[in-house]
Amino acid sequence: MSTPAPGGPLEGIRVIELGTVVAGPFAGRILADYGADVIKVEAPNRPDPMRDWGQASYRGHRLWWTVHARNKRCITLDLRSERGQELLLELVAVADVVIENFRPGTLERWNLSWERLRAVNRGLVLARVSGYGQTGPYAERPGYASVAEAMGGLRAINGHPGEAPPRMAISLGDSLGGMVAVQGVLAALLQRTRSGQGQVVDIALTEACLALTESMVPEYDRLGRVRQPGGTRLSGIAPSNLFCSADGQWLVVAANQDTVFQRLCAAMGRAELASDPRFADHQARGENQEEIEGIVGEWVGKRSAAEATAELQAAGVVVGPVYTVADIVADPHFRARGALVSHHDERVDDDVLGPGVVPIFSGTPGRVRWAGPPRPGTHNDEVYGELLGLDADAIATLVKDGVM
């Protein structure tokens, strides 16, 4: 496998990805999707557990790796060994970004502190992803997405009142942390163009979750209000909820904005509701949420999903079905947008569908160039030969010594 053809807005940026599993590697995946040369480091004989993660197997392999490690070059290197640390520093010298998601203090224990990394590359951006950040009383605690979602405020407002707060069936906190890491890396790279200096980007999963909580903090600070879960709706935002059609399909109807509510009333043949004092404006509808959503639910419940959707769309009302992954794959809009793309996975010798690259860039589009490399060290010869000038004999010796 060779270096991909040029393309993507981050072409020319080189990223060294350390760490395993979700948050840091997810950030690496996004940067790779945008055209960066992402070199993923796995420890010899201790591959990233993500290679075997996922909820189902195909031809003996789990498929999360297919998407998660796509567009990356994979090498092996023992960062606990002195020679491995020396080789990493040589790679850092020719890189722009390092991403790591170890527990704080791990790189320092391996003699790979920020000071040592920066000494070989003053322009380096080091993104450090952890559960609680690099500082503070909780910094050294191990952190997972599930706990980050809980402590970051997302779990308490999810689900139905009086029930145990559920989680989404994805690693949401990790993915949010990865996205925040990408934002930080891009901002730091932009600043580097002005100053010539790199910096540390400190990402806490808990804070990535907390950042999504809208007005929860100021409402508590000034009013003592503790937001509660709203089930299928947002309290005070109406009508905006799930409604079941006559044929048993769930539709989201979101008409809480005044102008959209007026269209909804006309579509339902109830134009008078728009001037009813109980529903005449956003605040009034919020105070009478049960009543107005009951009216909408009754209307939707008398129609098939297709009929209700067609009537509401014709009126300019925001409406959409609750999709399963099967519905997503079948929808032509996602295909037309490139939101679903095939990855050729060498492990299973087949094309596997996965999510596309977002967002869409008009001039330098990102793309999926390959699926997650099939074996740890797939690109050892290529990367170490290309970047460090090591020949086959030198690499073979390092492999024999357990360095890579």
N, C-alpha and C positions, 0 to 999 in steps of 0.2 A: 504494500500500500504506500503510495507516494503522497507528497504534499499536494493539497488541493489546488485547483485553478484559482486565480485571484478573484476576489469579490467580497462584498460586504463592507459596511462602513468602518469596521475595525480592522480591516486588512492592514498588516504591518505591525500590529500590536501583538506582543508575545506574553502569554500568561502561563505561570507555573502553578498548577493546582495541587495543593497538598490536602490531606484530610480525606475523609470517607463519608459514605452514606449520602445525606440529602442536601443540607443547606449550602455548604461551600461548593460542592460539585454542581448544584443547581445553578449557582451564580456562574460557575465555569461554563456550563452548557449554554447559558444565554449569551455570554461573551463569544463563545465558539460559533453560535448561530449567526452572530453579527460579523463573522469573518476573522476573529482573532485566532492566532495559532495557540491553542490551549494544549499544554503538555501536562498530562495527568501523571502524578507520581504515585505508584503503589509499592508497598514494601515487598521484598522478595519473600515468597512463600506465605504472604499474608495479604491476599488481594482484597480489594474493596468489597465488603459484604453485599453491596448493592448488586454485584454480579448475580447473586442468588436471591434477591428480594423481589417481591411481587406477590400477587394473589393467585396466579395461575401459571402453569408451565405449558410450553409448546415445543414439541420434539426434545423434551428434556431440559429446556432452559426457561427461566423466568424472563419476562419481557421488559421490565422496568429499565434494565441496563441498556436495552436497545435505544431508548430515547434519552436516558439520563447522561450517557457518556458519548452521545453522538458528536461528530465533528472534532473529537479530541484525539491527540496522539498519546498513547499510553506507554510509559516506561516504568521500569522497576529501579528502586534505589533504597538502600538501608540508611535512613537518616539517623539512626542510633550509632552508626559507626563513624569513626573519624574520617575515613576515606570517602564515605557517602556524603558527609557534611561538606567536604572539600569540593566534591563534584557538584553538589547542589549550589554552592556559592559560585562556581563557574557558570552554571546555568542562570543564576540570578543576575550575573554580570551582563548577560545579553538579553535580559527580559525587561518587561515594563511593569508587570503586575505579578504578585504572589498572592494566592488565596489559600487560607488555612482555616480549618474549623475544629482544631483540637481544643481540649480544655486549656484555659489560660495557664501559662507557665510551661507548657509542654515544649515549645520551641526553645525556650530559655534553657530547659534541662538538657536539651540536645546541642547546646552551644550554638544555637541559630537565632539569637536574639535579634530584635530590630536593629540594634546598633551594629551588629556584625553584618547583617544583610545590607544595611545602608552604606556601610563602609566600602562595599564593592560596587554599589550602584546608587548614586545620590538621587537619581530620578525615580527610584523604585516606589511603587504604590503597594503597600501591604494591607490586604483586606483580611481582618481577623473576625471570624464569625464564631460566636459562642452563645451559651444559654443566657447569660446575664451580663456580658460585656467583660472587658479586661480590667475594670476597676470596680470598687464598691464591695460591700460586705459579703455579697453572694458570688463574687467573681469566680472563685475556685470550685464552685459546685458544678457537677455535671448537669447538662441541660438538654432536654428533648423537646420536640415540638409540642407534645401533648401538655407538658407542664407550662411551657411558654404561653400557649393559648389560654390556659387556666389563669396564670398569674398576670398575663397581659390584658385580661378583662374580656376576652372574646367568649369564653365558655359560659360565664355567668349570664350573658344576655342571649344565649342560644337556647333553642328548645321552647318548651311550654311551661308556663308558671306552675310551680309546685312539683315539677318533675326534675330528675337528675339531669344536669346540663350535658347534652350529647356533644360528640365531636363529629366533624365531617369525616367521611371515609377516605381522606387524603391527609398527608402530612402538611397541613396548612401553615402552621407556624414556621416550619423549615423553609417552605417555598417563599413565604413572605420575607424571611430573613435573607434568602438568596436574592430576591428582587431588590431589597434595600441595599445589599452588598453591591449589586451592579450599579445602582444609582450612585453610591458613594465612590466606586471605582471610576466611573465616567466623570464625575465632578472633579475628582483628584487628578485625573489625566488632563482635564481642561485647565486646571490651576497650574499644572506642571508646564504647560505651554507658555505660561506667563512668568513663572518663577524659576523654572528649571529644576525644581526640587520636588521629590516625592513626599509621601506622608503615610501615616497609619490611618486606616479606616476601621473603626471599632464598631462592630455590629452585634447587638444583643437580640436574640430571638424574642425575648419578652417585650423589648421596646418596639420591634417591628410589628408585633401584635397590638401593642398599646397605641401605636400611631393611627390605627384604623378606627378608634373609638369615638370619633366625631366630637360631639359636645358633652360627652359623659363627664369629663373631668371638671370643666367650668360649671356645669349644672350642679355637681356635688359641692364644689367649692363655694358657690354663691348661694345655693338653695338647699343644700343638704339632700338633694334628690339622688337616689341610687337607682339607676335604670335597671329594669327587670326584663326577662325574656318576654317576647310578644307572640310566641308561636309562629303562625304563618304570616303575621303582619307586623308592622311597626306601629306602636301605640300612638294615636293622634294623627296618623297619616292615612287619610281615607278619601275615596275608596282605593285601596291598593292591597290586594290579597289574592289568595288562591280560591278559585271557584270551580266546582265540579260540574261538568256538562252532563247532558242527558245520557250520553253514551259512556260515562264513567271516566272521562279524561279531565285532568286538572289543567286549568288555564290561569295564568296571571293576568289580571286586569288592573292596570295602574292608571288611575284617572284622578289623582289627588290635586293636580294643578287646576286652577279655576277654568281655564279655557278648555282643557281636555275633559273636565267634568261636564261642561256644557254640551260637548259633543256626545259624551256617553248618554246623557239624559235624552238627547234627541234620538240617538240610535235605539234606545229602549222604548221610544214612544212616550217618554215621561218628561217632556221639556219643562214642565212646571216645577220639577224638582230643583232646577238650577236657581230659581228665585225663592224657593222655600227658605225661610229664615233658619231652619235647622241645618241646611246644607249650602247656603248661599256663598260661603267662602271657606277657605282652608281651615280656619280655626273652628268654625261651626261644625264642619264635617268631622273634624277630629273629636269634638265633644259628643257627637252623635254617631260614632263609628259603627256601633253594632247595628243601628237601624239602617243606615245607608248601605252597608255591606250586605245586610240581609236582603234588601231590595235587589241589589245587583246579583247576589247569589241565586235568588229566585228566577230572575230573568235568564241567566246563563243556564240554570238547571232545566229549563224547558227546551233547550236547543242542543243539537249535537255540537261537538267541539268545532267541527268544520264550519257549521252554520254560524255559531257565535263569533268565531274568529273572522269570518268573511264580513259579517255585518259591522263588527267593531272596526276592523281595518278600513273598510270603506268610509267610515265616519271619521277616521283620523284618531281613533282611540288606541292607546298603547296596550297591546295584548300579545301574549305568546304562550305556547304550550310548555309544560314541564317535560324536558327531554331526558330520556335515558341515553347512554352512550350509543345504543342501537339507532335511536332517532338522530343523534348528531351525525353518525356516519352516513345515514341515508339522506340527509338534507343537502340539496344541491348547492345551497348558498355557501356552506363551509368549503366544499370542493372548489367552487368558483373563486373563492378568496385565497385559496392555498392554505387554509387553516388545518387541512389534513394532508399529510404527505407520506410517501412510502420511504422506508429505510430498508436497505438490503442488509439483513443481518447474517453475517457469515456463520454464526454459530448454528443457525437453523437452516441455512442455505435457502432463504426465502425472503421475499419482500414483506415487510411488516408495516402496517399503517400506524402513524403516530401524529401528534400535534405538529403544526407547522411553526414557522418563525413569526413572532410578533414583536413589535409592530411591523408594518409594511413600509419599506423605504423606497421612494420613487426612483432615486438615482443609483443607489448601491444596495440592492436587496440582499438580505441574508438568505441562506439556503442550507438545506440538509445535504451534506456531502457524503457522509457515511454513517452507519449505525455505530453503536458502542463497539470498540475494538474487541475481537473475540478472546484474546488472551492477554494476561498481564505481560508487559514487556514487548508487546507487538511491535513497537516502534523504537526499541532500544538501539538497533544498528543505525537506523535513520537519524534519530535525534542526537545520539552521542557522537556519531560520525560527522554529521552536518554541523552541529554547533560547537563541539569540543574537539573535533579532529581525532577522535580515538579510532584506531583501526580494529579490524575483526579480532586480532589476537589479543589486544588489550581488553576489549569487551569480554571476550571469552574468559580471560583470566579473572576479571572482576566478577563475572557470573560464578565461576568456580569458587571464588573466595567469599561468596555470599553478599557482596556489596550491591549487586544488582541482579 
